Amino acid sequence: MEARLRYPKLSKNLSSLINGVLKIEPAERAQARQAGGRAGRVDRCSFCDRSKDRKSKTKCCRCDKFICASHQHTICPDCADD
């Protein structure tokens, strides 16, 4: 269920059902989320120099800043509770 919860196109109903079973609050999940839209918006990483021009579709779930793969951190749901 945790792996399925990371799927970006998971319906809100199914997501909330899985959150209830796993006893996880949606705001507590520390996951980067894909930008909305049909093709997904692409923008520069907020943490890289502009000269590197690294673009990403991934945004931080807390602050909505775009982040490239080298600046992303993976965290499990147990650690996200802390």
N, C-alpha and C positions, 0 to 999 in steps of 0.2 A: 504494500500500500504506500509506503514511503517513496518508493521509486516512481510509482504512478502519480503521486502528488507533485513531483517535479516536472511533469509533462506540461509545457506551456499552454496547450490548447484544451486542458481539462476543463469541463464545464464547472460553473460555480456551484451547482447543486451537488455534484459528485465530490468536489473539493471540500465543501463544508461537511459532507457526510463522512469523508475520510478523516478530516480534522476532529470530528466528534468521536469517532471510534478510537483514534490514536490519542485523544485528549490533548490536542495541540491547538493553541489559539492562532488564527491566521496571521495576526500581526507579529507573532513571535517567530514565525518561520523565517530563517535567515537565508533567503534564496535571492539570487539575482533574477530579475524577471525580464522577459522580452518586451520591447517597446510595442505598443499597439499598432493597429493598422493592418491593411491587407498584406503589403509587402514588408512591413516593419520599418520603422524609421531608423536611419543610420546617422550617427554623429561621432565627433571626435571624442576620444577618451578624455575624461576630465582631469586625469592625473598625469598624462604623458605631455611632453613638450609639443608645442604646435609643429615644430620642425619634423617630428617623427610622423605626424599625420596618421596616427593609428585610429581607425574607425571601428565602431562596434554597434551592434543592435541591442546589447545587453545593458540594462539599467539596474542600479542599486535599488533594492526593494524598500529601503528606508528613506533615502534622500533623492531618488530619481536622477542621479548623475549617471552619465554613460561611462562604462568601464570596459577596458579591453581585457583579454584573457590573462595577460601578465599581472594585472592588478586585482583580479578576482580572488576571493578566498572562499573555500568550501568549508562549511561547518555543519555538523550534524544537528538534528532537532534537540537532542539532550543538551548540547552546549549552547544552543540558541536560547534556552530557558534562563540561562545565567545572566 
